[in-house]
Amino acid sequence: MTTIDDWPFDEPRNLAVFTTRQVLDDNEPVLEVYHDGDGDWQFIGDTGGNETNCCIIALETAINLDRSMKELADLPLGFRAIRKNADSRWIRSPNPRESC
């Protein structure tokens, strides 16, 4: 669990964020993190996200699933971070879905 002293996000711990059932229930690793232009966060695994497998959890719950995601606390709005597998480094880039 995180403590008050090591919470790196500007957002509160109880912020509602999106993930998938596979990440939450099946321990599928998060491979894509999106910090949407509207401030929403998405934590998506290999299965991908859609309306049928979407879950809403607290930001702190998402981070506790994979502590490496703490390093993404400064991910700018409209950016994403992706990796090939749970042992890979996060690669940051603008989210192409956010471009106009």
C-alpha positions as CSV (number, residue, x, y, z in Angstrom):
1,M,0.0,0.0,0.0
2,T,1.1,3.6,-0.6
3,T,1.5,6.0,2.2
4,I,0.7,9.7,2.3
5,D,4.4,10.5,2.0
6,D,5.0,8.6,-1.2
7,W,1.9,9.4,-3.2
8,P,3.3,10.9,-6.4
9,F,0.1,11.9,-8.2
10,D,-1.5,15.4,-8.1
11,E,-4.9,13.7,-8.2
12,P,-6.5,12.2,-5.1
13,R,-6.1,8.5,-4.3
14,N,-9.8,8.0,-4.6
15,L,-10.1,9.5,-8.1
16,A,-12.2,7.2,-10.3
17,V,-10.2,5.7,-13.1
18,F,-10.9,3.2,-15.9
19,T,-9.4,-0.3,-16.2
20,T,-10.6,-3.7,-17.4
21,R,-12.0,-6.8,-15.8
22,Q,-8.9,-8.7,-17.1
23,V,-6.5,-6.4,-15.3
24,L,-8.6,-6.4,-12.1
25,D,-9.7,-10.0,-11.9
26,D,-7.3,-12.0,-14.0
27,N,-4.1,-10.3,-13.1
28,E,-3.5,-9.2,-16.7
29,P,-0.6,-6.7,-16.6
30,V,-1.3,-3.1,-17.5
31,L,0.5,-2.4,-20.9
32,E,-1.1,0.9,-21.8
33,V,-1.8,3.9,-19.6
34,Y,-3.7,6.9,-21.0
35,H,-3.9,10.3,-19.3
36,D,-6.7,11.8,-21.4
37,G,-7.1,15.4,-22.2
38,D,-10.0,15.7,-19.9
39,G,-8.0,14.4,-17.0
40,D,-9.3,10.8,-17.0
41,W,-6.8,7.9,-16.5
42,Q,-7.1,4.5,-18.2
43,F,-5.1,1.4,-17.3
44,I,-5.5,-1.2,-20.0
45,G,-4.0,-4.7,-20.5
46,D,-3.3,-6.8,-23.5
47,T,-7.0,-7.6,-24.0
48,G,-7.8,-4.0,-24.6
49,G,-10.7,-1.9,-23.3
50,N,-14.3,-1.8,-24.4
51,E,-17.7,-1.1,-22.9
52,T,-18.2,-4.8,-21.9
53,N,-15.0,-5.2,-19.9
54,C,-14.7,-1.7,-18.4
55,C,-14.3,-1.3,-14.7
56,I,-14.1,1.8,-12.6
57,I,-11.7,1.7,-9.6
58,A,-9.8,4.2,-7.4
59,L,-6.5,5.5,-8.7
60,E,-4.8,4.1,-5.6
61,T,-6.2,0.6,-6.4
62,A,-4.8,0.8,-9.9
63,I,-1.3,1.9,-8.7
64,N,-1.3,-0.9,-6.1
65,L,-1.8,-3.5,-8.9
66,D,1.6,-2.5,-10.4
67,R,3.9,-0.2,-8.5
68,S,5.9,0.7,-11.6
69,M,3.0,2.9,-12.7
70,K,3.9,5.4,-9.9
71,E,6.6,6.6,-12.3
72,L,3.8,7.8,-14.7
73,A,2.4,10.3,-12.2
74,D,3.8,13.1,-14.2
75,L,2.3,11.8,-17.5
76,P,0.9,15.0,-19.2
77,L,-2.7,15.3,-20.3
78,G,-3.2,13.9,-23.7
79,F,-0.3,11.4,-23.4
80,R,0.0,7.7,-23.1
81,A,2.6,5.3,-21.9
82,I,2.9,1.8,-23.4
83,R,5.1,-1.2,-22.9
84,K,5.5,-4.7,-24.5
85,N,5.2,-6.7,-21.2
86,A,5.2,-6.2,-17.5
87,D,9.0,-6.3,-17.4
88,S,9.5,-3.7,-20.1
89,R,10.2,0.0,-19.7
90,W,7.3,2.5,-20.1
91,I,7.5,4.5,-23.4
92,R,5.7,7.8,-23.3
93,S,4.2,9.6,-26.3
94,P,1.4,11.9,-27.3
95,N,-1.9,9.9,-27.5
96,P,-2.8,9.8,-31.2
97,R,-6.5,9.6,-30.2
98,E,-6.2,13.1,-28.6
99,S,-5.0,14.9,-31.7
100,C,-7.3,17.1,-33.7
